């Protein structure tokens, strides 16, 4: 039952995150959005604005002019509830302070993921509040990452950032990390603490390198690193305990 409620809430929130993804980069207000087609400006009817379902029924096109609706509308409306349900499951199906903490991180994370992917920027408007929220949670009782670990996490994230930027530049010959990434790593540090930050930076660097090598990404083009950091952080949040357990089990065998 809880899962159904989380799914519905997630889909509705995801719908709002899509507004953020479309509007924050062009500095438009996300409050009281008038849902209209970006191509023909026709106001979207409320029954065409149902998360997930409408995209499928309209086959990803505007019902008036037939312009393609960006796939992120569908992905975010689907990913938000799925990630929140996975988070709920990883928290032993309990609504706790830690659940809310990571629900906030997942929300910001999804928005940052797509904005960085499309525009190669991580707006301060998103990353700086996320740093602050991470630290606020670290001072609350019954939290999973205390303020010490959050502080060291943010600091070690900064140091790792410099090393990774250097290593990335050496191996790929391009600057993969920008000023936006450093604020994102600080936020990840504040949320996940030392171990989580180390895991995230190492994991995301590895995935980014593999993707770069496989995709034969044009070396002259800019490469957004933020999405990889988000993926690394999400893997740690949703599966960190399981991964550590697996590692320890392997360690015991050999
Ligand atoms: Zn249209």
Boltz pocket constraint, residues with backbone or C-beta under 6 A from the ligand:
constraints:
  - pocket:
      binder: B
      contacts: [[A, 37], [A, 38], [A, 39], [A, 40], [A, 41], [A, 42], [A, 62], [A, 63], [A, 64], [A, 65], [A, 66], [A, 67]]
      max_distance: 6.0
